């Protein structure tokens, strides 16, 4: 069985949202932010890997786009110009 990274992301996002909502509820209900600090830190700890993975995917997509552009330019140069040659 293959590990599903998307499932992990979904679970982490859900845990992050749930812990944030619980933290806000506890803070408003008990009027004690410092007592619920650990709940907010748990929420942030769930979100941090998600943010990191998104940044890594954006960098990988940017690199792939640059490589595709370079490959296309190389193909254009190997064909000898932009279009077919004229007959004399």
Buried (B, 14 or more C-beta within 10 A) or exposed (E): EEEEEEEEBEEBEEBBEEBBEBBBEBBEEEEEEEEBEEBBEBBEEBBEEBEEBEEEEEEEEEEEEEEEEEEEEEEEEEEEEEEEEEEE
